[in-house]
Amino acid sequence: MALGQAFMTIEHVNLPVCILSEHGIATVDGKPVDVLESTRGTCFHSKTGQFVLGSPFSGIVQAAVVTSKETLTTLQQFTGRYIEGGMVEMDGIHGFKYVWKVKQIVEPNQPVLHFAMEHHKSILTFASQIVHLSLHSHTRGLMQAYTIDGSNYEWQFCFPDEEETKLAQCAQFDAPRDPSPDDLTTFCVREILHDEIYGGWEMPLSYYFKGKALQKHATMCLLAAKLASIDKTPAAAELASNALKKLKQLLDVVGANTSTFPLVYDEVYKGIVSSEGFAKHDINVEFGNAVYNDHHYHYGYFITAVAIAYHLDPSYIQTNPTLFHWTSTLIRDVLNASLDDISFPRFRHFDWFYGHSYSHGVTCMVDGKDEESTSEEINCLYGVNLWAQVTQNAALLELSHVMLKLAALSHRTYFLLSSSNVSHPPDFIPNKVSGILFDNKSDYATWFSPNRECIHGIQMLPVSPILEYSRPISFIREEWDAILSKLKLEPTNAWVSLLQCNYSSLSPKEACQQLENCAMDDGLSRAYALYYAMTRPI
């Protein structure tokens, strides 16, 4: 059963068929009967009050949602064939395609009926007939039926050229624009960064918070290098050098995998998991990492931090091969460009039909799997893209480009709710974000807090140049005007730092004034937050 299929199809081989009833079948059309015969020659024989098919049944049974006589007429044209598998193939950085494996009970090379999601419509390029048939998905709006052509059974998707231009501008290590010298001086960015670099760099025990800390420190190194290139002074160069030295020391320890609960390879699901869940016999520790919850969130931070270190010092790739192997393995766990890697699945969390990842791992959930933090998904894909740039991995670079574009499109369609959104009920759209999007419900909440600053802020972290691509300014303005501007938050609330970085796309100076003194998210440097705010496209 493939997502989007018009029919639920069950294939039977040598199946005994029996008709049961709470009441015995004594007569048909007023006549006693021991044998039921269909117009197709199928015979059912009476046996102790039941009717049993004379010979086992081999074939398919198909079920569909029929809302009208017209719907039934349309569906009947496509019975007897169904999708039993498929693959996703890349088309460079420009797009991808579904290659369906179709099974036909009727004559071969006939078209197949399939539903497309809302986000598919803007990037479908094939000249397939649009059938006038639609169906509501559980939580992602109306699906539209299309035909899959019988000559090749493919759906081709292509992103507009301007989409690649936007992404290329933001999928970089530094912000697309430099800060003005006056802003750097006014908001004391050099002084703040100096204090942060020479302050204590603590490393939490949790892999999630450890990853956040590493990416935070890595962005401080990026900023120090940027200021060194602007100032061209020995002091600035020394600060950048010392920052990178501290980052490498932390990465050397992480890559050695000698923590209290080291990462281990799981031979059952073929992945990298924290050993803490096994040691404590508790699948919920480390956010459920041992059962594959949130791997793309957790590991994305590490991947991005290491990529930044390689960008600032390319020789570091060779000087610490253990770290290179460790990080490469994390990438293989969350997404994999290789068709031949039998040690890991290609896409552990990413659903190519829905266009986004799932947060949840292998355990069952009443409301289905979900995604909570779109920005942390984007951060993982961004980190892989940066890694591919510095390691010159062409296949991974193409794959991450396509996945970034597809995920951002899906997020704008199902998670970030602009006023023009058609995927959610009208009375839900004023929330502006979906919250936790399950397969069976959309819950305006988080897993850890009902507060609105958390529900919205979880879609804004970590702060990096890629947010400019994934979070359109038009949406930021709607969300700010409708909800965020009305929140009464104390400057001691660390979520303020994320909301103000987001707000800087609308008013950089005002955001910088708030960022000077507010409490900071544990994954965000104050100096980097100011740098980000003063490089917005205003």
PLY file of the C-alpha trace (Angstrom):
ply
format ascii 1.0
element vertex 538
property float x
property float y
property float z
element edge 537
property int vertex1
property int vertex2
end_header
0.00 0.00 0.00
1.57 3.29 -1.15
0.69 6.73 0.18
-1.74 8.43 -2.17
-3.15 5.29 -3.78
-6.75 5.57 -4.92
-7.44 1.99 -3.83
-6.50 -0.08 -0.84
-5.54 -3.32 -2.52
-5.19 -6.74 -0.92
-3.76 -9.57 -2.99
-4.86 -13.10 -2.08
-3.42 -16.45 -3.12
-5.45 -19.63 -2.54
-7.69 -17.96 0.02
-10.69 -19.93 1.36
-13.74 -17.62 1.22
-16.74 -17.99 3.51
-19.93 -15.90 3.79
-21.09 -15.63 7.39
-24.28 -14.19 8.81
-25.80 -13.84 12.26
-28.83 -15.54 10.71
-28.88 -18.66 8.58
-29.43 -18.18 4.83
-32.47 -20.35 4.17
-33.82 -18.95 0.90
-32.83 -16.66 -1.95
-35.73 -14.98 -3.77
-38.07 -17.20 -1.77
-36.47 -20.45 -2.91
-34.56 -22.89 -0.72
-30.90 -22.86 -1.68
-27.86 -25.01 -1.04
-25.68 -23.43 -3.74
-25.20 -19.73 -4.57
-24.01 -19.00 -8.11
-22.75 -15.62 -9.34
-23.04 -14.30 -12.87
-19.29 -14.92 -13.23
-19.64 -18.63 -12.49
-18.43 -18.53 -8.89
-20.20 -21.10 -6.69
-20.73 -20.94 -2.92
-21.83 -24.17 -1.24
-23.95 -24.28 1.91
-22.17 -25.83 4.86
-23.75 -25.86 8.32
-25.43 -22.51 7.84
-22.47 -20.91 6.07
-21.65 -20.55 2.40
-18.13 -21.59 1.44
-16.50 -20.89 -1.92
-16.16 -24.08 -3.89
-12.47 -23.47 -4.62
-9.88 -21.13 -3.05
-9.74 -17.56 -4.35
-6.64 -16.05 -5.97
-6.76 -12.42 -7.00
-7.10 -8.92 -5.60
-9.70 -7.12 -3.54
-9.75 -3.33 -3.91
-11.51 -0.81 -1.69
-11.89 2.93 -2.19
-13.74 5.90 -0.76
-16.82 6.44 -2.93
-18.60 9.73 -2.33
-20.91 9.79 -5.35
-22.02 7.90 -8.45
-19.61 10.03 -10.48
-16.77 9.01 -8.20
-17.68 5.34 -8.61
-17.73 5.69 -12.39
-14.25 7.25 -12.35
-12.81 4.66 -9.99
-14.16 1.75 -12.02
-12.02 2.89 -14.96
-8.84 2.22 -12.95
-9.57 -1.05 -11.14
-7.34 -4.08 -11.54
-4.00 -2.30 -11.20
-2.07 -0.93 -8.27
1.34 0.28 -7.10
3.38 -2.30 -5.22
6.60 -0.34 -4.82
8.78 2.39 -6.19
11.94 4.45 -5.95
12.96 8.08 -5.74
15.56 9.23 -8.26
17.39 12.56 -8.27
17.58 14.91 -11.23
20.68 16.82 -10.24
19.88 19.78 -7.99
16.78 20.66 -9.96
14.30 17.99 -8.94
13.46 14.34 -8.49
11.00 11.72 -9.66
8.95 8.85 -8.34
9.49 5.67 -10.35
6.51 3.47 -9.58
6.42 -0.32 -9.72
2.92 -1.18 -10.94
1.16 -4.54 -10.94
-1.66 -5.14 -13.40
-4.39 -7.77 -13.24
-5.95 -6.40 -16.41
-4.24 -5.59 -19.73
-0.71 -4.13 -19.39
0.48 -0.52 -19.75
-2.73 1.03 -18.53
-2.75 4.29 -16.51
-2.97 4.16 -12.72
-5.00 6.53 -10.57
-3.11 8.25 -7.75
-3.63 11.20 -5.42
-1.18 14.10 -5.19
-0.70 16.23 -2.09
-1.04 20.01 -2.09
2.71 20.63 -2.18
3.10 18.33 -5.19
0.96 20.49 -7.44
3.39 23.38 -7.87
6.33 21.19 -8.89
4.71 18.39 -10.95
5.98 18.61 -14.52
4.47 15.60 -16.30
1.66 16.03 -18.83
-0.70 13.69 -17.02
-4.45 14.10 -17.10
-5.98 15.61 -13.97
-8.97 13.51 -13.00
-11.84 15.44 -11.43
-11.63 13.53 -8.19
-10.39 14.71 -4.80
-10.17 13.27 -1.31
-9.32 14.73 2.09
-6.14 13.50 3.73
-6.13 13.11 7.49
-4.16 16.24 8.39
-2.67 17.68 5.20
-5.64 18.99 3.31
-7.26 18.01 0.05
-5.56 15.54 -2.29
-6.14 15.74 -6.04
-6.31 12.65 -8.24
-3.97 12.37 -11.22
-3.22 9.54 -13.59
0.17 7.89 -13.79
0.89 7.34 -17.46
1.02 3.71 -18.52
4.08 4.16 -20.74
6.64 4.84 -17.97
4.87 5.00 -14.57
6.78 8.05 -13.34
6.00 11.36 -11.70
8.57 14.06 -12.38
9.04 17.04 -10.05
11.08 20.14 -10.88
11.74 23.25 -8.80
11.78 26.69 -10.44
15.21 28.15 -11.19
14.58 31.05 -8.82
14.17 28.54 -5.99
17.70 27.30 -6.53
18.97 30.89 -6.61
17.36 31.62 -3.24
18.70 28.42 -1.70
22.23 28.90 -3.03
22.34 32.32 -1.40
21.38 30.95 2.03
22.99 27.49 2.06
26.34 29.04 2.98
28.43 29.31 6.11
28.09 33.08 6.46
25.04 35.31 6.19
24.32 36.49 2.62
25.21 40.07 3.60
27.94 41.60 5.75
27.02 43.70 8.78
27.67 47.42 8.64
30.73 48.69 10.56
28.51 51.12 12.46
26.22 48.33 13.68
29.17 46.24 14.83
30.41 49.16 16.88
27.03 50.35 18.17
26.09 46.95 19.54
29.59 46.04 20.78
29.69 42.79 18.82
33.49 42.47 19.02
33.55 42.91 22.76
30.68 40.50 23.36
32.26 37.87 21.12
35.62 38.27 22.87
34.00 37.58 26.25
32.06 34.60 24.90
35.12 33.01 23.29
37.27 33.39 26.39
34.44 32.33 28.67
33.67 28.77 29.68
32.51 26.42 26.92
30.48 23.84 28.78
29.51 20.53 27.19
26.27 18.96 28.52
26.02 15.18 28.85
22.89 14.89 26.69
23.61 14.40 22.99
20.87 16.85 22.05
22.13 19.66 24.26
25.76 18.78 23.53
25.03 19.16 19.82
23.33 22.51 20.40
26.35 23.73 22.37
28.79 22.61 19.68
26.92 24.38 16.88
26.68 27.49 19.07
30.46 27.48 19.60
31.01 26.81 15.89
28.96 29.86 14.91
31.10 31.94 17.29
34.14 30.70 15.36
32.50 31.69 12.09
31.79 35.15 13.40
35.34 35.54 14.73
36.70 34.59 11.29
34.32 37.04 9.62
35.42 39.89 11.90
39.07 38.99 11.33
38.53 39.31 7.58
36.84 42.69 8.10
39.21 44.17 10.68
42.48 42.69 9.41
44.16 43.20 12.78
46.43 40.83 14.73
44.01 40.90 17.68
41.06 39.83 15.52
43.12 37.08 13.89
44.26 35.82 17.29
40.68 35.72 18.57
39.57 33.70 15.55
42.50 31.31 15.95
41.86 30.74 19.64
38.14 30.20 19.06
38.79 27.53 16.44
41.37 25.87 18.69
38.79 25.57 21.48
36.20 24.16 19.06
38.62 21.53 17.78
39.42 20.42 21.30
35.73 19.80 21.95
35.24 18.03 18.62
38.26 15.79 19.23
36.62 14.56 22.43
33.21 14.08 20.82
34.62 12.21 17.83
36.47 9.79 20.08
33.06 8.51 21.27
34.25 7.92 24.83
31.41 9.59 26.73
29.55 7.93 29.61
27.00 6.59 27.13
28.77 6.24 23.78
26.94 5.91 20.51
26.61 2.33 19.27
25.51 0.60 16.08
22.15 -1.18 16.25
22.09 -4.26 14.01
18.29 -4.60 14.17
17.26 -1.26 12.68
20.72 -0.52 11.26
21.43 2.80 12.91
23.50 4.78 15.39
21.87 5.14 18.81
22.81 6.32 22.28
23.63 3.43 24.60
21.94 5.21 27.51
18.54 3.73 26.74
19.97 0.21 26.92
22.06 0.87 30.03
19.08 2.27 31.93
16.45 -0.01 30.33
14.45 3.12 29.50
13.52 4.01 25.95
12.49 7.53 26.94
15.90 8.83 28.01
17.69 11.16 25.59
14.30 11.99 24.02
13.94 8.38 22.87
17.17 8.33 20.86
17.55 4.57 21.41
14.27 4.01 19.54
15.21 6.47 16.79
13.31 9.55 17.91
14.71 12.87 16.68
17.95 11.57 15.15
17.93 14.23 12.44
17.44 16.92 15.11
20.21 15.64 17.39
22.81 14.69 14.80
22.20 17.75 12.62
23.87 19.94 15.24
27.02 17.79 15.28
27.18 17.59 11.49
26.88 21.37 11.15
29.51 22.05 13.80
32.05 19.72 12.20
31.36 21.15 8.73
32.07 24.65 10.08
35.36 23.47 11.59
36.36 21.94 8.24
35.40 25.15 6.45
37.63 27.22 8.75
40.50 24.73 8.57
40.35 22.26 5.65
43.46 20.45 6.95
41.45 19.34 10.00
39.82 16.69 7.81
43.16 14.88 7.54
44.50 15.61 11.01
41.59 13.90 12.76
40.31 11.04 10.57
38.42 9.57 13.53
36.17 12.63 13.70
35.62 12.46 9.94
34.53 8.83 10.15
32.33 9.51 13.21
30.51 12.38 11.49
30.18 10.50 8.20
28.48 7.71 10.12
25.98 10.13 11.67
25.13 11.38 8.18
24.60 7.83 6.96
22.20 7.31 9.86
19.91 10.23 8.95
20.20 10.33 5.15
22.28 8.45 2.66
23.26 9.29 -0.89
24.45 5.75 -1.58
22.24 3.08 -3.12
24.79 0.42 -2.19
25.20 1.07 1.55
23.71 -2.02 3.21
24.58 -0.86 6.74
22.02 1.97 6.85
18.66 2.80 5.25
18.75 5.63 2.73
16.21 7.89 4.41
15.48 7.00 8.01
13.18 9.90 8.87
12.37 11.59 5.56
9.09 10.80 3.80
9.40 11.60 0.11
5.64 11.63 -0.44
4.83 14.07 2.37
8.03 16.01 1.70
9.25 16.25 5.29
10.74 14.14 8.06
9.09 12.46 11.00
10.42 13.13 14.49
9.13 9.86 15.87
11.05 6.62 15.60
10.02 2.97 15.71
7.50 2.85 18.56
3.75 3.06 17.92
1.71 6.21 18.55
-2.08 6.43 18.81
-2.19 9.51 16.58
0.50 8.32 14.21
3.98 9.67 13.71
4.68 13.39 13.90
7.02 16.28 13.30
7.39 19.13 15.78
10.43 21.26 14.85
10.64 22.11 11.17
13.68 24.33 11.71
15.72 21.55 13.28
14.92 19.34 10.30
16.11 22.14 8.02
19.24 22.51 10.16
20.14 18.86 9.63
19.75 19.15 5.86
21.69 22.43 5.95
24.49 20.79 7.93
24.70 17.90 5.47
24.82 20.42 2.62
27.69 22.31 4.28
29.48 19.01 4.93
29.08 18.05 1.28
30.54 21.41 0.24
33.70 21.11 2.35
34.26 17.41 1.62
33.44 17.82 -2.10
30.82 15.08 -2.03
28.86 15.82 -5.20
26.15 13.18 -4.71
25.42 14.31 -1.16
25.44 17.96 -2.24
22.81 17.33 -4.92
20.68 15.23 -2.60
20.75 17.77 0.24
19.88 20.60 -2.18
16.78 18.78 -3.38
15.76 17.75 0.14
16.16 21.32 1.43
13.89 22.65 -1.30
11.31 19.92 -0.84
11.26 20.19 2.96
10.94 23.98 2.86
8.04 23.68 0.41
6.32 21.09 2.59
6.85 23.20 5.71
5.29 26.24 4.04
2.34 24.09 2.99
1.57 22.15 6.19
3.42 23.74 9.14
3.85 27.50 8.61
0.32 28.71 8.09
0.10 31.85 5.99
-3.29 33.47 5.38
-3.47 31.78 1.97
-3.03 28.28 3.42
-5.48 25.71 2.05
-4.20 22.61 3.87
-5.79 23.28 7.27
-9.33 24.24 8.35
-9.97 28.01 8.26
-10.44 28.24 12.03
-7.03 26.61 12.63
-4.99 28.87 10.33
-4.96 31.85 12.77
-2.62 29.78 14.98
-0.03 30.48 12.24
1.84 27.23 12.98
0.56 23.66 13.10
2.34 22.79 16.35
2.87 19.04 16.43
1.63 17.67 13.11
0.64 14.04 13.55
-0.68 11.83 10.78
-4.07 11.80 12.54
-4.27 15.24 14.14
-2.66 18.66 14.25
-1.97 19.75 17.83
-1.16 23.42 18.51
1.31 22.53 21.26
4.79 21.19 21.91
5.88 18.03 23.66
7.35 20.07 26.51
5.27 23.24 26.97
1.86 24.75 26.14
3.33 28.27 25.99
2.97 30.08 22.71
6.56 31.33 22.66
7.61 27.66 22.72
5.11 26.50 20.10
6.40 29.16 17.70
10.01 29.33 18.85
10.62 25.62 18.25
10.20 26.46 14.54
13.02 29.05 14.72
16.01 27.21 16.17
18.89 27.01 15.68
19.61 30.44 14.23
21.57 30.20 10.98
21.56 31.66 7.43
19.28 28.88 6.13
16.28 30.27 8.06
16.14 33.11 5.56
15.28 30.51 2.92
12.90 28.31 4.88
10.92 31.07 6.66
9.56 33.62 4.14
9.40 37.23 5.30
5.73 37.42 4.35
4.97 34.62 6.79
7.19 36.12 9.50
5.23 39.37 9.25
1.86 37.60 9.49
2.96 35.51 12.46
4.46 38.52 14.25
1.44 40.76 13.74
-1.12 38.09 14.65
0.55 36.43 17.65
4.16 37.10 18.58
3.90 40.88 18.95
1.11 40.35 21.50
3.04 38.04 23.83
4.01 39.60 27.15
7.39 38.03 27.85
10.01 38.99 30.39
13.56 39.55 29.08
14.65 36.73 31.40
12.75 34.28 29.18
15.35 32.71 26.86
12.75 32.18 24.13
12.81 35.95 23.62
16.23 35.61 21.97
14.81 33.32 19.28
11.70 35.43 18.73
13.84 38.56 18.35
16.20 36.91 15.87
13.09 36.01 13.90
11.72 39.56 14.27
14.97 41.02 12.94
13.75 40.21 9.43
11.17 42.96 9.98
13.07 45.41 12.21
16.80 44.68 12.64
17.65 47.66 14.84
14.80 47.07 17.27
15.64 43.37 17.46
19.30 44.15 18.19
18.26 46.43 21.04
16.38 43.53 22.62
19.15 41.02 21.94
21.70 43.17 23.77
20.26 42.27 27.16
17.69 39.44 26.99
18.42 35.92 28.20
19.83 33.70 25.47
18.74 30.29 24.25
21.31 27.68 25.27
22.15 27.07 21.61
22.60 30.73 20.67
25.55 33.08 21.16
24.62 36.70 21.89
27.28 37.98 19.50
26.08 35.68 16.73
22.44 36.62 17.38
23.35 40.29 16.92
25.33 39.46 13.77
22.38 37.52 12.38
19.94 40.33 13.18
22.05 43.02 11.52
22.46 41.02 8.29
18.77 40.64 7.46
17.53 41.60 3.96
16.00 45.00 4.72
0 1
1 2
2 3
3 4
4 5
5 6
6 7
7 8
8 9
9 10
10 11
11 12
12 13
13 14
14 15
15 16
16 17
17 18
18 19
19 20
20 21
21 22
22 23
23 24
24 25
25 26
26 27
27 28
28 29
29 30
30 31
31 32
32 33
33 34
34 35
35 36
36 37
37 38
38 39
39 40
40 41
41 42
42 43
43 44
44 45
45 46
46 47
47 48
48 49
49 50
50 51
51 52
52 53
53 54
54 55
55 56
56 57
57 58
58 59
59 60
60 61
61 62
62 63
63 64
64 65
65 66
66 67
67 68
68 69
69 70
70 71
71 72
72 73
73 74
74 75
75 76
76 77
77 78
78 79
79 80
80 81
81 82
82 83
83 84
84 85
85 86
86 87
87 88
88 89
89 90
90 91
91 92
92 93
93 94
94 95
95 96
96 97
97 98
98 99
99 100
100 101
101 102
102 103
103 104
104 105
105 106
106 107
107 108
108 109
109 110
110 111
111 112
112 113
113 114
114 115
115 116
116 117
117 118
118 119
119 120
120 121
121 122
122 123
123 124
124 125
125 126
126 127
127 128
128 129
129 130
130 131
131 132
132 133
133 134
134 135
135 136
136 137
137 138
138 139
139 140
140 141
141 142
142 143
143 144
144 145
145 146
146 147
147 148
148 149
149 150
150 151
151 152
152 153
153 154
154 155
155 156
156 157
157 158
158 159
159 160
160 161
161 162
162 163
163 164
164 165
165 166
166 167
167 168
168 169
169 170
170 171
171 172
172 173
173 174
174 175
175 176
176 177
177 178
178 179
179 180
180 181
181 182
182 183
183 184
184 185
185 186
186 187
187 188
188 189
189 190
190 191
191 192
192 193
193 194
194 195
195 196
196 197
197 198
198 199
199 200
200 201
201 202
202 203
203 204
204 205
205 206
206 207
207 208
208 209
209 210
210 211
211 212
212 213
213 214
214 215
215 216
216 217
217 218
218 219
219 220
220 221
221 222
222 223
223 224
224 225
225 226
226 227
227 228
228 229
229 230
230 231
231 232
232 233
233 234
234 235
235 236
236 237
237 238
238 239
239 240
240 241
241 242
242 243
243 244
244 245
245 246
246 247
247 248
248 249
249 250
250 251
251 252
252 253
253 254
254 255
255 256
256 257
257 258
258 259
259 260
260 261
261 262
262 263
263 264
264 265
265 266
266 267
267 268
268 269
269 270
270 271
271 272
272 273
273 274
274 275
275 276
276 277
277 278
278 279
279 280
280 281
281 282
282 283
283 284
284 285
285 286
286 287
287 288
288 289
289 290
290 291
291 292
292 293
293 294
294 295
295 296
296 297
297 298
298 299
299 300
300 301
301 302
302 303
303 304
304 305
305 306
306 307
307 308
308 309
309 310
310 311
311 312
312 313
313 314
314 315
315 316
316 317
317 318
318 319
319 320
320 321
321 322
322 323
323 324
324 325
325 326
326 327
327 328
328 329
329 330
330 331
331 332
332 333
333 334
334 335
335 336
336 337
337 338
338 339
339 340
340 341
341 342
342 343
343 344
344 345
345 346
346 347
347 348
348 349
349 350
350 351
351 352
352 353
353 354
354 355
355 356
356 357
357 358
358 359
359 360
360 361
361 362
362 363
363 364
364 365
365 366
366 367
367 368
368 369
369 370
370 371
371 372
372 373
373 374
374 375
375 376
376 377
377 378
378 379
379 380
380 381
381 382
382 383
383 384
384 385
385 386
386 387
387 388
388 389
389 390
390 391
391 392
392 393
393 394
394 395
395 396
396 397
397 398
398 399
399 400
400 401
401 402
402 403
403 404
404 405
405 406
406 407
407 408
408 409
409 410
410 411
411 412
412 413
413 414
414 415
415 416
416 417
417 418
418 419
419 420
420 421
421 422
422 423
423 424
424 425
425 426
426 427
427 428
428 429
429 430
430 431
431 432
432 433
433 434
434 435
435 436
436 437
437 438
438 439
439 440
440 441
441 442
442 443
443 444
444 445
445 446
446 447
447 448
448 449
449 450
450 451
451 452
452 453
453 454
454 455
455 456
456 457
457 458
458 459
459 460
460 461
461 462
462 463
463 464
464 465
465 466
466 467
467 468
468 469
469 470
470 471
471 472
472 473
473 474
474 475
475 476
476 477
477 478
478 479
479 480
480 481
481 482
482 483
483 484
484 485
485 486
486 487
487 488
488 489
489 490
490 491
491 492
492 493
493 494
494 495
495 496
496 497
497 498
498 499
499 500
500 501
501 502
502 503
503 504
504 505
505 506
506 507
507 508
508 509
509 510
510 511
511 512
512 513
513 514
514 515
515 516
516 517
517 518
518 519
519 520
520 521
521 522
522 523
523 524
524 525
525 526
526 527
527 528
528 529
529 530
530 531
531 532
532 533
533 534
534 535
535 536
536 537
